[in-house]
Amino acid sequence: MKQPSLICFVILAVSAIMPAHALTVVEARALPPNTLVEVGPVTVTTTNDLTASGYAFTAQDDTGGIQFYWSSAQLPQASSFIQNNGIVPGSSITVRGSNAWFSGLYQLVNLAFVTNHGFAGVPAPTPIAWANLQRIPHYTNFLNLYIIVSNARFRTSGTFQNAVNYTITNLAENLGAFVRIQDAADPLVGTPIPNGNVTIVGIYAHHASVGPQIFPLQIIPDIVPDNPNINLVTNFGFGIVHPGQTRTLSFRIQNNAAPSNLTVSSFAPVSGQTNHFVLDLPPLPLVLLPMSSAYINVTYLGGAASNVHQALYQILCNDPSDPTNHITFWGGVASNTHLAVWINEVDYDTPGSAVNELNEFVELCGPAGLNLNGWKLEFWYSPAPGTFSNYATHVIGSTSTNTVLPNDTNGFGYYVLASYDTQPDFPNIDEFANFSEFRNDTPNAIRLVNPAGEPVHFLECETYYANAYPCGWPDDVTSWRDSNDPEKSLSLICTGFDRTALVWGVIGFTPGTPNIPTTNLPPPGVAAQLREDTYVQLYLSNRYQGGIAYLNVEADSYGQYAARIWLKFNTSNVVAHYNSQFGPGLWDVDSATLRLSEYTISWSQAGLMKVYYQPNNSWWEGPTSPPAGDVTGSELCWNNEHLYTNDAVLVGTYKSKGGNSENRCSLNVSVPPLATACYHGAVISFRIYAEDGAATYRSQNYTNDVTALPMLFIYAVPEPLAGVILLMLGALARWRHKL
């Protein structure tokens, strides 16, 4: 018998590692690095060079996108691969190569051509929501896809350059993203950067230093008509009020286009029961800048039981497409007064995944001794405008016998329904929900129903007007939404238990106890002017991070991703303000608060943060992101950070929240260098160090909204004798005048 030849062994070996058929992109991507795969058919979306070193282009199938890559030394092979096989955008091909990843981007390397299936045509670009351009855990769903993004605006002017990341923003959604020009031969290099809204067609990419980014293929300026565009709700509901009650809601008028101003010249009653609606109108004409809004408070006065009221108003404006607009206000009055039990506090949004958000609850309040057994809490949301879903109902007493309201305070008691996954140490739990999650949708609604089927309280939040639910209008409406802060909730704020004048707000959570208002306003004092904000990172130790939209701080336990934040403020405006208020030098610094707007990122984790005062202000963040090379001069990076940390003083500590929230740190102004700097209007630098955990904050390159940026508030008080001195100076002035 003949022995098998070596060729046969090779064939068998190759057969063992190659699949019997070509794989889809998602099948190939699921295999480990360096796995030899055959992928196809895939359609080429562009043959543009998408890399700064080497050559890369992309293709996709119905499951995902893929990038083909050759190194700089392999450029002849790349050119031959494209030309010899007749590959153009729209070609349907099958290829063979090895799996690889570069900075989170999926690639195929060491390529061999298999088949050209012919011309299929470039697929239509996939519309991508701006939320999917953030640093999200599931960005791999979009890698290397041919996409289209609308409502983008570049933050810089001039001309496009290669090897530069550009920040784009969506002003309507207040979101940011990155566009990357990779190659010097890119057709966009040298062309003007548009200064208005654009649509971007390109490839969805990723880099570890910034997260998702777009390789642009085409930038299309939006053609906006030179006229304003009014946007308003034409059927504005107030829901149901109870006899003797009123309800005030905010009505929004928006200039929805650019570049012209919207001018509202008249807001007049036309017909109906206009005497039941009181409008707090601003002086007319009302002029709105492009993409801006005005809110008008409207109060529904209610009336006799079981009445329904409706009134028609006319709005005249300079929108040529709709100069005459009409709006109907409507509301109803319940047949009875308020029942004794109500929804008092709701926490439906805390950090975590959609099905694993800890410490969420609904709190009821009512007279002590009342048994709530058999009462129902219905949970509603709106999956689309005009449609509603009662996604869950909990019958009180179905998982516990503890349903009698205790005498917690002043003859009233509390009942708490907690989410299914609430931690064991959560306080004041009466019962656990028999379903998995509280939804975070907009609008959100909860209805309390007694055993007789009578609606007792129907709260709708995250909306400016009452929606007409199938089960009846809400009798309570608020535009407030629960905070993602795990220690805050949506709460009724009042001094007693009179439900005729209650106000909703987001305050520190108090399940099972009275809602005690806490400060939910900006810290008192004057905000210093933000000059610089950046961060340094071990992973890019020789790179500055200028021009980026986010600030990262990560503990040393995060290894190569350890990071610190640097902030610089100019306090000269603070000195000018207090000099004018109290007299030059006749005041002292009383307190200072650093406020940061935290953003949810996949690696966010609550932790202890330390704030250091840095006397050396000679650093700066650098001009762009990411830089083309090493830092020069005083551009701040991890490697030269130590040059600016001499004589640093710890001035505050705080806990980050681990997700979307506001972080505040009260600074120790008794530290002489910090107090002196504030008093003399100096430039002040801070460094934030993570003892544990990781947080990401919005920077001055993220948004034009100053309330979302790092802010330093300084509060001053007059010197003890300042008032006496001012009085004496006033008296002296009057005396000199008499002379």
HELIX and SHEET records of a PDB file:
HELIX    1   1 LEU A    6  ILE A   17  1                                  12    
HELIX    2   2 VAL A   25  ARG A   29  1                                   5    
HELIX    3   3 SER A   72  GLN A   74  5                                   3    
HELIX    4   4 LEU A   75  ASN A   84  1                                  10    
HELIX    5   5 TRP A  130  LEU A  133  5                                   4    
HELIX    6   6 TYR A  139  ASN A  141  5                                   3    
HELIX    7   7 THR A  274  HIS A  276  5                                   3    
HELIX    8   8 ASP A  556  TYR A  561  5                                   6    
HELIX    9   9 SER A  572  PHE A  582  1                                  11    
HELIX   10  10 GLU A  641  TYR A  644  5                                   4    
HELIX   11  11 PRO A  672  TYR A  679  1                                   8    
HELIX   12  12 VAL A  706  ALA A  708  5                                   3    
HELIX   13  13 ALA A  722  LYS A  738  1                                  17    
SHEET    1   A 6 LEU A  36  THR A  46  0                                        
SHEET    2   A 6 TYR A  55  ASP A  61 -1                                        
SHEET    3   A 6 GLY A  64  TRP A  70 -1                                        
SHEET    4   A 6 LEU A 105  PHE A 119  1                                        
SHEET    5   A 6 SER A  91  PHE A 102 -1                                        
SHEET    6   A 6 LEU A  36  THR A  46 -1                                        
SHEET    1   B 4 THR A 126  PRO A 127  0                                        
SHEET    2   B 4 TYR A 146  PHE A 154  1                                        
SHEET    3   B 4 VAL A 164  ASN A 170 -1                                        
SHEET    4   B 4 LEU A 175  ILE A 181 -1                                        
SHEET    1   C 4 THR A 126  PRO A 127  0                                        
SHEET    2   C 4 TYR A 146  PHE A 154  1                                        
SHEET    3   C 4 VAL A 198  HIS A 207 -1                                        
SHEET    4   C 4 GLY A 211  PRO A 221 -1                                        
SHEET    1   D 4 ILE A 230  ASN A 231  0                                        
SHEET    2   D 4 ARG A 247  ASN A 255 -1                                        
SHEET    3   D 4 SER A 293  TYR A 300 -1                                        
SHEET    4   D 4 PHE A 277  ASP A 280 -1                                        
SHEET    1   E 5 ASN A 235  VAL A 241  0                                        
SHEET    2   E 5 THR A 324  VAL A 333  1                                        
SHEET    3   E 5 VAL A 308  CYS A 317 -1                                        
SHEET    4   E 5 LEU A 262  GLY A 272 -1                                        
SHEET    5   E 5 LEU A 286  LEU A 288 -1                                        
SHEET    1   F 6 GLU A 431  PHE A 432  0                                        
SHEET    2   F 6 PHE A 412  ALA A 418  1                                        
SHEET    3   F 6 PHE A 361  PRO A 367 -1                                        
SHEET    4   F 6 TRP A 342  ASP A 347 -1                                        
SHEET    5   F 6 LYS A 488  ILE A 493 -1                                        
SHEET    6   F 6 VAL A 503  GLY A 508 -1                                        
SHEET    1   G 2 GLY A 352  SER A 353  0                                        
SHEET    2   G 2 ASN A 356  GLU A 357 -1                                        
SHEET    1   H 5 THR A 387  VAL A 395  0                                        
SHEET    2   H 5 LYS A 376  ALA A 384 -1                                        
SHEET    3   H 5 ASN A 444  VAL A 449 -1                                        
SHEET    4   H 5 PRO A 455  CYS A 461 -1                                        
SHEET    5   H 5 ASP A 476  VAL A 477  1                                        
SHEET    1   I 4 VAL A 526  ALA A 527  0                                        
SHEET    2   I 4 MET A 711  PRO A 718 -1                                        
SHEET    3   I 4 TRP A 587  TYR A 599 -1                                        
SHEET    4   I 4 SER A 661  LEU A 667 -1                                        
SHEET    1   J 5 VAL A 526  ALA A 527  0                                        
SHEET    2   J 5 MET A 711  PRO A 718 -1                                        
SHEET    3   J 5 TRP A 587  TYR A 599 -1                                        
SHEET    4   J 5 ALA A 694  ARG A 698 -1                                        
SHEET    5   J 5 TYR A 550  GLU A 554 -1                                        
SHEET    1   K 5 GLN A 529  GLN A 537  0                                        
SHEET    2   K 5 ALA A 563  ASN A 570 -1                                        
SHEET    3   K 5 VAL A 683  ALA A 690 -1                                        
SHEET    4   K 5 LEU A 608  GLN A 614 -1                                        
SHEET    5   K 5 VAL A 649  LYS A 655 -1                                        
END                                                                             
